Amino acid sequence: MGIRDSVRLKRLEALEAEFRELLIPCLRQCVAGRWGIFGTCDSLGADKRYWSWPEADHLRELANSIREIRSDAGETNALCDEFLRLCKLHRANDPGEPKAAKAFLQSLGIPVQEEEV
């Protein structure tokens, strides 16, 4: 492995660690009723003054960066791929963000507290 590959791997590891660290708290906030983690408000053209969530915006940026780096190497990151898949669900019959976040947490084996529902 060359120096360039080593630097790229360290950057990828840092991005993935930051993504994992930010994902669970944001999902929990969403389950509790905060909208915007999956970008639904962005697609509605909602005024960002009322729907601003910088951490969720950063989470989507991280997921896209991780996907891009992994795809260049012919690899995937299942956690990022699932998150980005949920970011594309904005049709009328798709589950709302809190329900999608709850299902995502449960699929990760993370129990959802009653006060979060």
Residue pairs with C-beta under 8 A, 6 or more apart in sequence:
1 9
8 69
11 69
12 66
12 69
12 70
15 62
15 65
15 66
15 69
16 66
16 77
16 80
18 62
19 59
19 62
19 63
19 66
19 79
19 80
20 79
22 55
22 58
22 59
22 62
23 59
23 79
23 83
24 105
24 108
24 110
25 55
26 37
26 53
26 55
26 56
26 59
27 37
27 101
27 104
27 105
28 101
28 105
28 116
29 37
30 36
30 37
30 38
30 97
30 98
30 101
31 98
31 101
31 102
31 105
31 112
31 116
31 117
32 98
32 115
32 116
33 98
34 53
35 41
35 51
35 96
35 97
35 98
36 42
36 51
36 52
36 53
36 56
36 97
37 53
37 56
37 59
37 97
37 101
38 56
38 83
38 86
38 87
38 89
38 97
38 100
38 101
39 56
39 60
39 87
39 90
40 90
40 96
40 97
41 48
41 51
42 51
43 90
44 90
59 83
60 83
60 84
60 87
62 80
63 80
63 83
63 84
63 87
64 84
66 77
66 80
67 76
67 77
67 80
67 81
67 84
70 76
70 77
70 80
79 108
82 104
82 107
83 104
86 100
86 104
89 95
89 100
94 100
95 103
102 112
102 116
102 117
105 111
105 112
106 112
